[in-house]
């Protein structure tokens, strides 16, 4: 047999072996695809039933199967405008997780993102001496009484200074510098455009403790001489008395002094809020290392001119794992605000975090994991106008377990508020508005029960 023929046989044999290997591989893939189709067919009916029931507006079956893999949400743009005008976003999927505390979630999600430090022992001594802990959030309710006493004692005050008006902080307010310069406080006063701001801040603090949320800093109701406030403003730094042109025009003034006289001095005298030359104001402990929620490492994707962030409180629009802690925070805050009738909050407005610094970090830094702090509550005790709980576009069915568990047994909200809130504040808020909060507690619980009929408890109360 010639050499050429032998080479030809060898090539034919090699070709046959290659074809056999290809055929074997295709057969294995065919079998695997068949298995996948069978698995998909087994899993599909439950998922499909859930989707169809939701779209049809009928009762949704409890989810028992593992949801599909999550998809990364489209990037969204931060905005100072949080209208509830909606634009249908693309859905992204949620993965079930075991129940974790807020601290445990933060430890899991932010360990590599934040600057954690050991707390200076001098601050521990300060907290023990004054009862005012500027670092620990949630706050220790047992220390409140001591801190309130310290904040209320004007002998502890070094001086008062006006706070600069900015676009998202348009009210007349002040900062107190204490004799111990590690402590300061924010002062809010009744004024023409925001008559209930001071009493709302104090009332919200006491409601926070009754609801056992413990995320509002200790807030005192203090009768301060009007002259002391005016003198502090007039002698304050000129940089803190600059006004936003838009707000100056709306108030019909050209200078800070005119604004103060018209909206504060004349208003409180005209409304009979001055007694013994003093007016009631709120004095709230200033917490260290506070920043806007959307400027922190706990931020969520956020789209301009769009309230679509509320979709993440609807189990039909699950979220990515990395923002789980923040979504549960928004859920608790939505519940809190609904009960107290506060519509002046959203992810980018009056929403704050301690720690979780991204840039322009301030000293002293918040030690340990970041946390959420509920400040700027001057619009409480109204009727909630915009809240995911009564929203129509994305029905809220994810609630924070702790606050729901507590309000299920809270049948005397009004009585507790009356006992602990300063009498003048309670009367200014009015008993009817406090009782309206109890009614909204019942509405929240009714909403939760409706959600439990549609979804598994681990989804509604994670």
C-alpha positions as CSV (number, residue, x, y, z in Angstrom):
1,X,0.0,0.0,0.0
2,X,1.5,3.3,-1.0
3,X,2.3,6.0,1.5
4,X,-0.4,8.3,0.0
5,X,-3.1,5.7,0.6
6,X,-2.0,5.2,4.2
7,X,-2.2,8.9,4.9
8,X,-5.6,9.0,3.3
9,X,-7.0,6.2,5.6
10,X,-5.5,7.9,8.6
11,X,-7.2,11.2,7.8
12,X,-10.6,9.4,7.3
13,X,-10.2,7.7,10.7
14,X,-9.4,11.0,12.4
15,X,-12.4,12.6,10.8
16,X,-14.7,9.8,12.0
17,X,-13.4,10.2,15.5
18,X,-14.1,13.9,15.5
19,X,-17.6,13.5,14.2
20,X,-18.3,10.9,16.9
21,X,-17.2,13.3,19.6
22,X,-19.3,16.1,18.2
23,X,-22.4,13.9,18.0
24,X,-21.8,12.8,21.6
25,X,-21.6,16.4,22.8
26,X,-24.7,17.4,21.0
27,X,-26.6,14.5,22.5
28,X,-25.6,15.5,26.1
29,X,-26.6,19.1,25.4
30,X,-30.0,17.9,24.1
31,X,-30.6,15.9,27.3
32,X,-29.6,18.9,29.5
33,X,-31.9,21.2,27.5
34,X,-34.7,18.8,28.0
35,X,-34.1,18.7,31.7
36,X,-34.1,22.5,31.8
37,X,-37.4,22.7,29.9
38,X,-38.9,20.2,32.3
39,X,-37.7,22.1,35.4
40,X,-38.9,25.4,33.8
41,X,-42.3,23.8,33.1
42,X,-42.6,22.6,36.7
43,X,-41.7,26.0,38.2
44,X,-43.7,28.2,35.7
45,X,-47.3,27.6,36.7
46,X,-46.9,29.1,40.2
47,X,-45.0,32.2,38.9
48,X,-47.4,32.7,36.1
49,X,-50.4,32.4,38.4
50,X,-48.9,35.1,40.7
51,X,-48.3,37.4,37.8
52,X,-51.7,37.0,36.2
53,X,-53.5,37.5,39.5
54,X,-51.7,40.8,40.1
55,X,-52.2,42.1,36.6
56,X,-55.9,41.2,36.8
57,X,-56.2,43.1,40.0
58,X,-57.4,40.0,41.8
59,X,-56.1,38.3,44.9
60,X,-52.4,37.4,44.6
61,X,-51.2,33.9,45.8
62,X,-48.6,33.7,48.4
63,X,-45.2,33.2,46.9
64,X,-43.6,29.9,47.8
65,X,-41.1,29.5,45.0
66,X,-37.7,31.1,44.6
67,X,-38.0,34.2,42.5
68,X,-35.9,34.4,39.3
69,X,-32.4,36.0,39.3
70,X,-32.2,39.7,39.9
71,X,-31.4,42.2,37.2
72,X,-29.4,45.4,37.6
73,X,-31.8,48.4,37.6
74,X,-31.4,51.2,35.1
75,X,-29.3,54.0,36.5
76,X,-31.4,56.9,37.8
77,X,-30.7,60.6,38.3
78,X,-30.8,62.4,41.6
79,X,-33.1,65.4,41.8
80,X,-34.3,68.1,44.2
81,X,-37.8,67.6,42.9
82,X,-39.7,64.6,44.2
83,X,-43.1,64.8,42.6
84,X,-45.1,61.6,42.6
85,X,-45.4,61.9,38.8
86,X,-44.7,58.4,37.7
87,X,-42.9,56.8,34.8
88,X,-43.1,53.0,34.5
89,X,-39.6,51.7,35.3
90,X,-38.2,48.3,34.2
91,X,-38.6,45.7,36.9
92,X,-35.7,44.0,38.6
93,X,-35.9,41.0,40.7
94,X,-35.5,40.4,44.5
95,X,-33.9,37.4,46.2
96,X,-35.4,36.2,49.5
97,X,-33.3,36.6,52.5
98,X,-33.5,35.5,56.1
99,X,-34.8,38.1,58.7
100,X,-31.9,40.3,59.9
101,X,-31.8,43.3,62.2
102,X,-31.1,46.7,60.7
103,X,-27.6,46.7,62.3
104,X,-26.9,43.2,60.8
105,X,-27.9,44.4,57.4
106,X,-25.7,47.5,57.7
107,X,-22.8,45.4,58.8
108,X,-23.3,43.2,55.7
109,X,-23.8,45.9,53.2
110,X,-21.5,48.8,54.2
111,X,-18.5,47.3,55.9
112,X,-16.1,48.2,53.0
113,X,-17.7,51.5,52.3
114,X,-17.6,53.6,55.4
115,X,-14.9,55.1,57.6
116,X,-15.4,53.4,61.0
117,X,-13.5,54.7,64.0
118,X,-13.3,54.0,67.7
119,X,-15.3,56.4,69.8
120,X,-13.2,58.9,71.8
121,X,-13.6,58.1,75.5
122,X,-14.2,61.8,76.2
123,X,-17.5,61.6,74.3
124,X,-18.6,58.7,76.5
125,X,-17.9,60.8,79.5
126,X,-19.8,63.7,77.9
127,X,-22.9,61.5,77.3
128,X,-22.8,60.2,80.9
129,X,-22.5,63.8,82.3
130,X,-25.2,65.4,80.1
131,X,-27.4,62.4,79.0
132,X,-26.8,63.7,75.4
133,X,-25.3,61.1,73.2
134,X,-24.4,62.7,69.8
135,X,-23.4,59.3,68.2
136,X,-25.7,56.5,69.2
137,X,-28.7,56.0,66.9
138,X,-31.2,54.6,67.6
139,X,-31.3,56.7,70.7
140,X,-31.4,55.4,74.3
141,X,-34.8,56.5,75.6
142,X,-33.6,56.0,79.1
143,X,-31.2,58.9,78.7
144,X,-33.7,61.3,77.3
145,X,-34.9,63.0,80.5
146,X,-31.3,63.9,81.5
147,X,-30.5,65.2,78.0
148,X,-33.7,67.3,77.8
149,X,-32.9,68.9,81.1
150,X,-29.4,69.8,79.9
151,X,-30.7,71.2,76.6
152,X,-33.4,73.2,78.4
153,X,-31.1,74.9,80.9
154,X,-30.1,78.2,79.3
155,X,-27.2,78.5,81.7
156,X,-25.6,75.8,79.6
157,X,-25.9,77.9,76.5
158,X,-22.9,79.8,75.3
159,X,-24.6,81.7,72.4
160,X,-27.3,81.5,69.7
161,X,-26.5,82.1,66.1
162,X,-28.8,82.2,63.0
163,X,-28.6,79.5,60.4
164,X,-28.2,80.3,56.8
165,X,-31.3,79.9,54.5
166,X,-30.8,77.5,51.6
167,X,-33.1,76.2,49.0
168,X,-34.2,73.1,50.9
169,X,-34.0,74.8,54.3
170,X,-36.1,77.9,54.0
171,X,-37.3,78.5,57.5
172,X,-36.1,80.8,60.2
173,X,-34.0,78.7,62.6
174,X,-31.0,79.0,64.9
175,X,-28.1,76.9,66.3
176,X,-27.2,76.9,70.0
177,X,-23.6,76.5,70.9
178,X,-23.2,75.1,74.4
179,X,-20.6,75.9,77.0
180,X,-19.2,72.5,76.2
181,X,-18.5,73.1,72.5
182,X,-18.9,69.4,71.7
183,X,-22.7,69.8,72.1
184,X,-24.9,72.0,69.9
185,X,-28.7,72.1,69.2
186,X,-31.0,73.3,66.5
187,X,-33.7,75.8,67.4
188,X,-36.9,76.1,65.5
189,X,-39.4,78.9,66.1
190,X,-43.1,79.5,65.2
191,X,-43.3,81.8,62.1
192,X,-45.7,83.1,59.6
193,X,-45.1,80.6,56.8
194,X,-44.6,77.6,59.1
195,X,-46.7,78.3,62.3
196,X,-46.6,74.8,63.7
197,X,-42.9,74.0,63.0
198,X,-41.6,74.2,66.6
199,X,-44.5,72.3,68.2
200,X,-44.4,69.7,65.4
201,X,-40.7,69.0,66.1
202,X,-41.4,68.5,69.8
203,X,-44.6,66.5,69.2
204,X,-42.8,64.2,66.6
205,X,-40.1,63.5,69.1
206,X,-42.5,62.3,71.7
207,X,-44.5,60.3,69.1
208,X,-41.2,58.7,68.1
209,X,-40.7,57.4,71.6
210,X,-44.3,56.3,72.0
211,X,-43.9,54.3,68.7
212,X,-40.6,53.0,70.0
213,X,-38.8,54.0,66.8
214,X,-36.2,56.0,68.8
215,X,-34.6,57.8,65.8
216,X,-35.5,61.4,66.5
217,X,-32.9,63.2,68.7
218,X,-34.0,64.4,72.2
219,X,-36.0,67.6,71.6
220,X,-36.9,70.0,74.3
221,X,-39.7,72.7,74.5
222,X,-38.1,75.8,75.9
223,X,-39.5,79.2,76.6
224,X,-36.9,81.7,75.3
225,X,-37.0,85.5,75.6
226,X,-37.9,86.9,72.2
227,X,-35.3,89.6,72.7
228,X,-32.6,87.0,73.2
229,X,-33.4,85.4,69.9
230,X,-33.6,88.8,68.0
231,X,-30.3,90.0,69.5
232,X,-28.6,86.8,68.5
233,X,-29.9,87.1,65.0
234,X,-28.9,90.8,64.6
235,X,-25.4,90.2,65.9
236,X,-24.9,87.0,64.0
237,X,-22.5,86.5,61.2
238,X,-23.6,88.2,58.0
239,X,-22.9,85.0,55.9
240,X,-25.6,83.3,57.9
241,X,-28.1,86.0,57.1
242,X,-28.0,85.7,53.4
243,X,-31.4,84.9,51.8
244,X,-32.4,82.9,48.8
245,X,-33.8,85.5,46.3
246,X,-36.8,83.4,45.5
247,X,-37.9,83.2,49.1
248,X,-37.1,86.8,49.9
249,X,-39.4,87.9,47.0
250,X,-42.2,85.5,48.2
251,X,-41.9,87.0,51.7
252,X,-41.9,90.5,50.3
253,X,-38.6,91.5,52.0
254,X,-35.1,92.5,51.0
255,X,-33.1,91.8,54.1
256,X,-32.8,89.1,56.8
257,X,-33.7,91.6,59.5
258,X,-37.0,92.5,57.7
259,X,-37.8,88.8,57.3
260,X,-37.1,88.1,61.0
261,X,-39.3,91.1,62.2
262,X,-42.2,90.3,59.8
263,X,-42.3,86.5,59.9
264,X,-41.2,85.9,63.5
265,X,-41.5,88.9,65.9
266,X,-44.7,90.4,64.6
267,X,-46.2,86.9,64.0
268,X,-45.7,85.5,67.5
269,X,-46.9,88.7,69.2
270,X,-49.9,88.9,66.9
271,X,-50.9,85.3,67.5
272,X,-50.6,85.6,71.3
273,X,-47.7,83.1,71.5
274,X,-45.6,85.4,73.7
275,X,-46.0,85.2,77.5
276,X,-43.6,86.9,80.0
277,X,-41.7,88.2,76.9
278,X,-40.8,84.6,76.0
279,X,-41.9,82.3,73.2
280,X,-41.9,78.5,73.1
281,X,-39.3,77.0,70.7
282,X,-38.0,73.5,70.0
283,X,-34.4,72.7,70.9
284,X,-33.1,69.5,69.3
285,X,-29.8,67.8,70.0
286,X,-27.5,68.1,67.0
287,X,-26.2,64.7,66.0
288,X,-22.6,64.2,64.7
289,X,-21.8,63.2,61.2
290,X,-25.2,63.7,59.6
291,X,-25.7,63.8,55.8
292,X,-28.5,63.5,53.3
293,X,-29.6,60.0,52.6
294,X,-28.9,60.3,48.8
295,X,-25.4,61.6,49.6
296,X,-24.5,58.5,51.6
297,X,-23.3,55.0,50.8
298,X,-26.8,53.9,51.7
299,X,-28.3,55.8,48.8
300,X,-30.7,54.1,46.3
301,X,-31.0,54.7,42.6
302,X,-33.2,57.7,42.2
303,X,-34.8,59.3,39.1
304,X,-35.6,62.9,38.5
305,X,-39.2,64.2,38.7
306,X,-40.4,60.7,39.5
307,X,-41.9,59.0,42.6
308,X,-41.1,55.6,41.2
309,X,-38.8,54.8,44.2
310,X,-42.1,53.7,45.9
311,X,-42.2,50.7,43.6
312,X,-39.7,48.9,45.8
313,X,-42.2,48.8,48.6
314,X,-44.5,46.8,46.3
315,X,-43.4,43.1,46.3
316,X,-44.3,42.9,42.6
317,X,-41.3,45.2,41.9
318,X,-38.5,43.5,43.9
319,X,-35.2,45.3,44.4
320,X,-31.5,44.3,44.2
321,X,-29.9,42.9,47.4
322,X,-27.5,45.8,47.9
323,X,-30.2,48.3,48.7
324,X,-32.3,46.0,51.0
325,X,-31.4,47.9,54.2
326,X,-32.3,51.3,52.6
327,X,-35.6,50.0,51.3
328,X,-36.6,48.7,54.7
329,X,-35.6,52.1,56.1
330,X,-37.8,53.9,53.6
331,X,-40.6,51.5,54.6
332,X,-40.3,52.4,58.3
333,X,-40.1,56.1,57.5
334,X,-43.2,55.9,55.3
335,X,-45.1,54.2,58.1
336,X,-43.9,56.7,60.7
337,X,-44.8,59.7,58.5
338,X,-48.2,58.3,57.6
339,X,-49.1,57.9,61.2
340,X,-47.9,61.4,62.1
341,X,-49.4,63.0,59.0
342,X,-46.1,64.2,57.5
343,X,-46.0,64.6,53.7
344,X,-42.8,66.6,53.7
345,X,-40.4,63.7,53.2
346,X,-39.0,61.6,50.3
347,X,-35.7,59.9,49.5
348,X,-34.1,63.3,48.7
349,X,-36.0,65.5,51.1
350,X,-35.7,65.6,54.9
351,X,-34.1,62.1,54.8
352,X,-30.8,61.7,56.7
353,X,-28.1,59.2,57.7
354,X,-25.4,59.3,60.3
355,X,-22.1,57.9,59.1
356,X,-22.0,56.3,55.6
357,X,-19.8,59.2,54.4
358,X,-18.9,59.4,50.7
359,X,-17.0,62.7,50.5
360,X,-16.6,65.9,52.4
361,X,-16.6,63.9,55.6
362,X,-17.0,65.8,58.9
363,X,-15.4,65.4,62.2
364,X,-16.0,63.9,64.6
365,X,-17.0,60.9,62.5
366,X,-19.8,58.6,63.4
367,X,-18.3,55.4,65.0
368,X,-19.3,51.9,63.8
369,X,-22.0,51.1,61.3
370,X,-24.1,54.0,59.8
371,X,-27.7,54.4,60.8
372,X,-30.8,56.4,59.9
373,X,-31.9,59.5,61.9
374,X,-35.3,61.1,61.5
375,X,-34.9,64.8,61.7
376,X,-36.8,67.8,60.1
377,X,-40.3,66.9,61.3
378,X,-41.8,70.3,61.3
379,X,-44.7,69.4,59.0
380,X,-46.2,66.6,61.2
381,X,-49.8,66.4,62.5
382,X,-51.4,67.3,59.2
383,X,-53.3,64.9,56.8
384,X,-50.7,62.8,54.8
385,X,-51.1,63.8,51.1
386,X,-48.3,61.8,49.5
387,X,-47.3,58.5,51.0
388,X,-46.7,55.0,49.6
389,X,-49.2,53.6,52.1
390,X,-52.1,55.4,50.4
391,X,-50.5,55.5,47.0
392,X,-52.3,54.0,44.0
393,X,-49.5,53.4,41.5
394,X,-47.4,50.9,43.6
395,X,-49.3,49.6,46.6
396,X,-47.0,49.3,49.6
397,X,-46.8,45.8,51.0
398,X,-43.4,45.8,52.6
399,X,-43.3,46.9,56.3
400,X,-40.7,47.1,59.0
401,X,-41.5,44.4,61.4
402,X,-40.6,46.1,64.7
403,X,-42.8,49.1,64.3
404,X,-45.8,47.0,63.1
405,X,-45.4,44.6,66.0
406,X,-45.4,47.5,68.5
407,X,-48.4,49.3,67.1
408,X,-50.5,46.2,67.1
409,X,-50.5,46.5,70.9
410,X,-50.6,50.3,70.9
411,X,-54.3,51.2,71.7
412,X,-53.6,54.3,73.8
413,X,-51.4,56.5,71.6
414,X,-53.4,59.6,72.6
415,X,-53.2,58.9,76.3
416,X,-49.4,58.3,76.1
417,X,-48.9,61.4,74.1
418,X,-50.9,63.5,76.6
419,X,-48.9,62.2,79.5
420,X,-45.5,62.8,78.2
421,X,-45.8,65.8,75.8
422,X,-45.5,69.3,77.3
423,X,-49.1,70.6,78.0
424,X,-48.6,73.7,75.8
425,X,-47.4,71.6,72.9
426,X,-50.2,69.1,73.2
427,X,-52.8,71.8,73.3
428,X,-51.2,73.6,70.3
429,X,-51.3,70.4,68.3
430,X,-54.8,69.6,69.6
431,X,-56.3,66.4,70.9
432,X,-58.2,65.8,67.7
433,X,-55.0,65.7,65.6
434,X,-53.3,63.4,68.0
435,X,-56.4,61.1,68.0
436,X,-56.2,61.2,64.2
437,X,-52.8,59.5,64.5
438,X,-54.4,56.6,66.4
439,X,-56.9,56.3,63.6
440,X,-54.1,56.1,61.0
441,X,-52.4,53.4,63.1
442,X,-55.5,51.3,62.6
443,X,-55.4,52.1,58.9
444,X,-51.8,50.9,58.7
445,X,-52.6,47.7,60.5
446,X,-55.6,47.1,58.1
447,X,-53.2,47.6,55.2
448,X,-50.7,45.1,56.6
449,X,-53.4,42.5,57.1
450,X,-54.6,43.0,53.5
451,X,-51.0,42.5,52.3
452,X,-50.7,39.3,54.4
453,X,-53.6,37.9,52.4
454,X,-51.7,38.4,49.2
455,X,-48.1,37.7,50.1
456,X,-46.1,35.5,52.4
457,X,-45.3,37.0,55.9
458,X,-41.6,36.9,55.2
459,X,-42.2,39.3,52.3
460,X,-44.6,41.7,54.1
461,X,-42.8,41.7,57.4
462,X,-39.2,40.8,56.6
